[in-house]
Every structure is written in structure tokens, then in C-alpha cells.
Amino acid sequence: MGINSVMADISPIRLVIHGGAGAIKRGKLKAELEHAYTQALAQSLMAGYAVLAAGGSSIDAVIAAIVVMEDCPLFNAGKGSVFSHTGRNELEASIMEGSTLMAGAVAAVTTIRNPILAAHAVMTKSTHVMLMGEGAEAFAAEQGLAIVDPSYFYTQFRWDQLQKAIAKEHVLRDHDAGVLLPDEHEKRGTVGAVALDRHGNLAAGTSTGGLTNKRFGRVGDSPIIGAGTYADNRSVAVSATGTGEMFIRAAAAFHTAAQVRLQHKPIADAANNVLAEIAAMGGDGGLIVLDAEGNHAMCFNTIGMYRGVIGSDGIARVGIFPGAETPTPEK
């Protein structure tokens, strides 16, 4: 059986998303901000669901869901991205489809409004898998994608976060921001999505602003196929969030998929095995995983992870802290 022939036209539809994992403390997350996050997650889920419910592809659903989060300043992707040490927003994204194993990615871009769209353009309009910096921006412009002044990505919160990080001479991991800034809630969140369409095809995508105060052209796991993103109809679609260096070293997304395909591990077990390896290296984070039968897992070894899922019933279910995700109507 070829990898394009899984469950043709009979699959349930499903979309799973994350908005970052980290030190998200209940007592420090004010009710109005928690509501804003849950509504943003629900909006992302409904955008992707609309594509899937209309018979659209898993790739298009992933893009639709991630664009919503890239445009929302609550998350560390697109509009809400963190600043590098030099005061730049340097964005990264990747996308992969499970039917063909085609993939695309961009890294270190500063003017592309929606990096996930650029990653998709690399996948579909070029012979390459990853483009970076000015070359990626020139390519995106040629493809007619929205190019913005770098000031578009500015948010006061992220700028203040950088100043505090520089003052402490500390490379601040985005998802551990609460450790250094205990008196204020930290916006955080590499974003990602995995989807299954009616044709049985999987797709995955991830987008991020990286690390606060990052230096020397640092690139994390989010744009690296096999580390932050992976999709294969024969196994699973995966998107990661967490300490990027450890996710790269663990080949986290591919390692999860390989356990499912080659060792026939349950998807949650595979994800938790990878997170245990990452923890042994001193890292943490989360993984969302989806297989071609619609089974999904949202695993994390942090205090919380912004996340959500929607299936054929069209009900958006979201969660932040450990426990079951709850229905959240879009408003």
C-alpha cells in the first residue's frame, strides 16, 4: 500500500493545535487573560475546522489555524514574536504533508507577515525545503505574500521582556519566562497545528518567534523538519514546542513518528518517551500528535500547555492546565 492510499475519502476530520508549553501558573493567569487565550485557541480551531468541514486539505487547515495564531499578539509567533538581543523579531516556520512527505520552512525572517504561508510557498513553489533570511523574504515577495515593515511585529510587552533579559544578562527561554519575571504573566507560545482531512491525509505545521534575547543567528527546532515538525500518513503528524536545542538533539518530531510506525507504539507513549529523553537532557516542552485514524495526543512535561482539538462534531475543546480539554464556544 502506498503512502497516498490511506483511508481514501472515509476519514474522520480532526485538528489539534498548541500555543506553547511552559511555566503557566494558575495563580498568575488572570481570568480575563485566560479567557483571551481560550477564545484565541477556539478561533484558531474553528478556522481550521471550516477548511476540513468543507472537504479541504489538511495542509490548508493547518495553515488556516496557524495564521490565526500568528496574527494574535498573545502568542510567540508572527505579531507577538519575541525580540532577539539586537532588537529584531526573527521568525521561523515549517510545514509538512503526510501524503507526499513534501515540506517547506523559513528561518530568520523579519518582514514576512505570516511565516507559515512562506513555508508553504517554499514547499510548493520551490525545489528547496528551507530558505532563510533575506533570500526567504525575497522569495516570499515574489510569491505575492504580505511583506510588512519589521515594526509590525512590535509589542510593548515583548520589548520590555527583552530589556529585562538584557539587564540580567540571561538568555531567557520563552517558555520559562515566569522564572525571571515572577510578578507578571508571560505571553509565550510557539504555535503549531496537526490535521487529518476527509481523504485520510495528515499535515503538520509550526511557527515561532524563537527565544527572547537570542544571539548569533540562533535557529531553533520549529523550522527543522524532524525536530519541530513532521508528518507521514504511515504514522503521525507532530508539532513541537519547548526548549528547541533539546528537541533538535532528540529529533523529537521524527522520533515520535518512528516509534509509532516502526515499533507500533501508542501515540501518547511515543510522545512521552521523547519528552522523557528531552527531560534527561535538561529540557522540557510539549508535543501534539495525530494519526490517520483520528487518534490524537497532547503531551507536555511542563506546568501547562495552551492547546485545543476539534473533530467532526465541530466543537472546539481547549485547555491550558493538566486535565481534560473543555468546550469553548467561539465569540
C-alpha positions, -999 to +999 in steps of 0.1 A: +000+000+000+014+034-010+015+063+014-011+082-006-037+055-002-046+056+035-083+057+042-092+075+010-123+097+014-136+079+046-116+095+074-129+115+103-117+150+103-096+163+132-074+193+140-052+196+170-033+228+179-009+242+205+001+277+215+032+268+235+041+249+267+058+262+298+056+276+333+019+287+331+008+292+367-029+292+376-025+318+402-007+342+379-030+338+349-058+364+354-093+354+344-096+379+316-063+368+301-072+332+304-104+340+286-085+358+258-063+327+253-091+303+252-110+324+227-079+328+205-074+290+206-111+284+197-109+309+169-078+290+155-096+257+158-127+270+140-107+285+112-090+251+105-123+232+110-140+253+084-115+241+059-118+205+069-156+205+071-158+219+035-137+190+023-105+209+022-070+196+027-052+190+059-024+214+047-049+242+042-064+235+076-030+237+093-023+270+076-057+285+085-053+276+121-017+288+124-024+321+106-049+330+133-023+325+160+004+343+140-019+373+138-027+372+175-002+391+198-008+366+226+015+340+211+052+340+203+047+337+166+040+364+140+026+396+156+036+386+192+071+374+185+099+379+210+129+401+203+165+389+197+194+405+215+198+431+187+161+441+190+149+422+160+119+399+156+134+369+138+106+344+128+107+308+118+081+283+105+078+249+088+051+228+073+049+192+060+023+170+044+020+133+052+008+120+018+040+130-002+065+139+026+069+173+010+080+200+033+089+237+035+105+260+060+118+295+066+141+308+092+155+342+104+129+362+086+119+397+097+094+411+072+071+382+063+037+388+080+028+351+081+058+328+080+037+297+078+025+309+043+061+314+033+070+279+045+041+265+024+053+285-006+088+271-002+072+236-002+050+241-032+068+267-054+105+259-050+128+229-053+141+235-017+130+227+018+143+256+038+151+292+029+164+318+054+169+355+059+168+379+030+166+352+005+135+338+021+120+373+022+128+380-015+112+346-024+081+354-003+077+388-020+080+371-054+052+348-044+029+377-036+029+371+002+023+400+026+055+418+034+055+442+063+078+467+080+095+450+109+077+474+133+045+454+126+058+427+149+065+450+178+046+446+210+054+466+242+053+436+264+079+417+243+101+448+241+100+452+279+108+415+282+139+419+262+151+449+282+148+429+314+165+399+299+194+420+287+197+437+321+201+403+337+225+391+310+205+360+307+193+342+276+156+339+285+139+308+274+105+319+263+085+292+280+104+297+313+099+334+314+080+333+347+112+322+364+128+356+358+097+377+358+076+362+386+054+392+391+037+394+357+021+368+334+043+360+305+029+358+270+045+329+254+039+302+228+054+288+198+023+277+178+016+246+159-012+225+143-017+190+130-047+180+109-064+150+093-087+156+063-115+135+048-091+119+024-070+104+052-041+128+047-021+142+076-003+175+078+017+194+104+030+230+108+048+250+134+056+288+137+076+308+163+095+339+172+122+319+189+139+329+221+139+363+239+174+377+237+187+351+213+220+358+197+244+349+168+216+340+143+202+312+165+177+289+148+155+266+169+136+234+162+104+250+148+117+253+112+136+220+112+117+191+097+120+161+120+127+183+151+098+207+154+075+194+126+069+161+109+040+144+091+037+109+075+004+092+066+020+059+076+024+071+112+015+105+126+017+143+123+036+161+150+042+197+161+065+205+190+071+234+215+097+237+241+135+240+246+145+240+209+180+228+213+170+196+231+142+190+206+167+192+178+191+169+195+163+144+201+149+147+165+117+150+185+090+150+159+106+123+137+115+102+167+078+103+178+066+092+143+093+065+140+082+049+173+046+047+160+055+034+126+083+010+133+077+000+169+039+003+168+039+024+200+006+041+210+009+078+201+008+091+236+035+066+247+057+077+218+054+113+226+060+108+263+091+087+256+105+116+236+097+141+263+114+119+288+146+119+267+144+157+264+139+160+301+170+139+306+189+165+286+176+193+308+148+204+285+110+204+286+080+212+264+052+195+246+041+176+216+008+173+197+003+141+178-024+129+154-027+097+134-045+087+102-074+072+122-080+105+141-064+094+174-046+123+190-024+131+220-014+164+236+015+156+259+037+180+279+061+179+309+056+215+319+031+231+342+008+238+313+004+240+275-020+261+255-038+236+233-071+225+217-088+199+195-118+198+172-133+169+153-162+160+131-187+174+157-174+209+152-170+215+189-138+234+199-122+220+231-093+238+247-071+235+277-042+252+294-035+233+326-034+195+331-068+178+327-094+173+300-099+200+274-133+217+277-158+230+250-152+267+243-177+285+220-161+310+196-171+346+203 
